[in-house]
Amino acid sequence: MVRSIEETFGGTDHTDPSRDILEEIMEQHNLTYIPLSNGKYTLSNKRVGKSNIKETLDRTLRQENIVTVHSSIKSKILHTTASDHKPVTIVMGKMENQGPLPFRYSSIWDSNTEISELFKEAREPRVTGSPQYIWETKLKIARTKLKEWARANEIKKRKRKRVAVENGKYAN
């Protein structure tokens, strides 16, 4: 199914009502989309001009904890001539360890009191070791707390949206 307007070209705009169910399942099972490495659209009606419609319908998902820093997973579109759908394959391989992803601070967090409290909590634990070890450990704590906060807030936001839709106060 099409997850967003960016996944369509041509045709009329439409929203699949089961998209929210897919998003909820992805959230509950910690699934992430593996981007296509060699294209964008997996369906094409193979017409020309204004009648041409392309969509990203087929996708591969993975649980975040499946891929370690030592491996890579890519999703690739295979060529087809007969069908309007293009098959998608998964390519797995080894990747050299490039170390942990850098932590990037967002200035938007300055105005959010909940996030400020998260960072205060991350600084509280007593950690012994070299200054670099202390810094990295507290940064890991902050990152973990921030991820937990983001997941909890996303679930709350979706529940509020679902209630608003059910009450007719929200239109897609």
C-alpha positions as CSV (number, residue, x, y, z in Angstrom):
1,M,0.0,0.0,0.0
2,V,1.0,3.6,-0.5
3,R,2.2,5.1,2.8
4,S,2.5,8.7,1.8
5,I,1.9,11.1,-1.2
6,E,5.6,11.0,-1.9
7,E,5.1,7.4,-3.0
8,T,2.9,8.2,-5.9
9,F,3.3,9.7,-9.4
10,G,0.2,10.6,-11.5
11,G,-3.4,9.4,-10.8
12,T,-5.6,10.8,-8.1
13,D,-4.7,11.3,-4.5
14,H,-6.2,8.6,-2.3
15,T,-5.6,7.5,1.3
16,D,-5.8,3.8,2.2
17,P,-7.7,3.5,5.5
18,S,-5.6,0.5,6.5
19,R,-2.4,2.6,6.3
20,D,-2.8,3.5,10.0
21,I,-3.1,-0.1,10.9
22,L,0.2,-0.8,9.0
23,E,1.9,2.1,10.8
24,E,0.7,0.8,14.1
25,I,1.9,-2.8,13.4
26,M,5.3,-1.3,12.4
27,E,5.5,0.7,15.6
28,Q,4.4,-2.2,17.8
29,H,7.0,-4.6,16.3
30,N,9.8,-2.1,15.9
31,L,9.8,-2.5,12.1
32,T,11.5,-0.1,9.8
33,Y,11.3,0.3,6.1
34,I,14.4,-0.8,4.1
35,P,14.7,1.9,1.3
36,L,14.9,0.8,-2.3
37,S,18.5,1.2,-3.5
38,N,17.8,1.5,-7.2
39,G,14.5,3.2,-7.7
40,K,11.3,4.4,-6.1
41,Y,8.2,2.9,-7.6
42,T,7.3,-0.8,-7.6
43,L,4.1,-0.5,-9.7
44,S,3.7,1.2,-13.1
45,N,0.7,1.1,-15.4
46,K,3.3,1.5,-18.2
47,R,1.3,4.3,-19.9
48,V,2.8,7.5,-21.3
49,G,2.0,11.1,-20.6
50,K,-0.8,12.2,-18.2
51,S,-2.1,8.6,-18.0
52,N,1.1,7.4,-16.4
53,I,0.7,6.2,-12.8
54,K,3.5,4.9,-10.6
55,E,3.4,3.9,-7.0
56,T,5.5,2.4,-4.2
57,L,3.3,-0.5,-3.1
58,D,5.8,-3.3,-2.4
59,R,8.3,-2.8,0.4
60,T,10.6,-4.8,2.7
61,L,10.5,-4.3,6.5
62,R,12.9,-5.4,9.2
63,Q,13.1,-5.3,12.9
64,E,15.7,-2.8,14.1
65,N,17.6,-5.3,16.2
66,I,18.1,-7.8,13.3
67,V,20.8,-5.8,11.6
68,T,24.0,-5.4,13.6
69,V,26.7,-2.8,12.9
70,H,28.6,-5.6,11.1
71,S,26.0,-6.3,8.4
72,S,23.9,-4.4,5.9
73,I,20.5,-5.0,4.4
74,K,19.4,-3.3,1.1
75,S,16.2,-3.6,-0.8
76,K,16.4,-3.7,-4.6
77,I,13.9,-3.5,-7.4
78,L,14.2,-6.3,-10.0
79,H,13.4,-5.8,-13.7
80,T,10.2,-7.1,-15.1
81,T,8.5,-6.9,-18.5
82,A,5.2,-8.7,-18.2
83,S,3.7,-7.5,-14.9
84,D,2.8,-4.0,-13.8
85,H,4.4,-4.9,-10.4
86,K,8.2,-5.0,-10.1
87,P,9.6,-7.6,-7.7
88,V,11.6,-6.5,-4.8
89,T,14.6,-8.5,-3.4
90,I,16.7,-8.2,-0.2
91,V,20.5,-8.0,-0.5
92,M,22.4,-8.7,2.7
93,G,26.1,-8.2,3.1
94,K,28.9,-7.4,5.4
95,M,29.8,-3.8,6.2
96,E,32.8,-2.5,8.0
97,N,32.2,-1.2,11.5
98,Q,32.1,2.6,11.3
99,G,31.5,3.0,15.0
100,P,28.3,4.3,16.7
101,L,26.2,6.9,15.0
102,P,26.9,10.4,16.2
103,F,24.4,12.0,18.7
104,R,22.9,15.2,17.3
105,Y,21.3,17.7,19.6
106,S,18.2,19.6,18.4
107,S,17.6,23.1,19.6
108,I,13.9,22.4,19.5
109,W,14.4,20.3,22.7
110,D,15.3,23.5,24.6
111,S,11.7,24.6,24.7
112,N,10.3,21.2,25.8
113,T,10.3,20.7,29.6
114,E,9.8,16.9,29.3
115,I,13.0,16.5,27.2
116,S,14.9,18.9,29.6
117,E,14.0,16.6,32.4
118,L,15.1,13.5,30.4
119,F,18.6,15.1,30.0
120,K,18.7,16.0,33.7
121,E,17.9,12.3,34.6
122,A,20.6,11.1,32.2
123,R,23.2,13.3,34.0
124,E,22.2,12.0,37.5
125,P,23.7,8.5,37.6
126,R,27.2,8.2,39.1
127,V,29.6,6.8,36.5
128,T,33.2,6.2,37.2
129,G,36.0,6.0,34.6
130,S,37.8,8.3,32.3
131,P,36.1,11.6,31.3
132,Q,35.5,10.2,27.8
133,Y,33.9,7.0,29.2
134,I,31.6,9.0,31.6
135,W,30.6,11.3,28.7
136,E,29.8,8.3,26.3
137,T,27.9,6.4,29.1
138,K,25.7,9.4,29.9
139,L,25.1,10.1,26.3
140,K,23.9,6.5,25.8
141,I,21.6,6.9,28.8
142,A,20.2,10.2,27.3
143,R,19.8,8.6,23.8
144,T,17.9,5.6,25.4
145,K,15.6,7.9,27.4
146,L,15.0,10.1,24.3
147,K,14.0,7.1,22.2
148,E,11.6,5.8,24.9
149,W,10.0,9.3,25.2
150,A,9.7,9.6,21.4
151,R,8.0,6.2,21.1
152,A,5.6,6.9,23.9
153,N,4.7,10.3,22.5
154,E,4.1,8.9,19.0
155,I,1.7,6.3,20.4
156,K,-0.2,9.0,22.4
157,K,-0.4,11.1,19.2
158,R,-1.8,8.3,17.2
159,K,-4.4,7.5,19.9
160,R,-5.5,11.1,19.9
161,K,-5.7,11.1,16.1
162,R,-7.7,7.8,16.1
163,V,-10.2,9.2,18.7
164,A,-10.5,12.4,16.7
165,V,-11.2,10.4,13.5
166,E,-13.8,8.3,15.3
167,N,-15.5,11.4,16.6
168,G,-15.5,13.0,13.2
169,K,-13.2,15.8,14.3
170,Y,-10.3,14.9,12.0
171,A,-10.3,14.5,8.2
172,N,-7.5,12.9,6.2
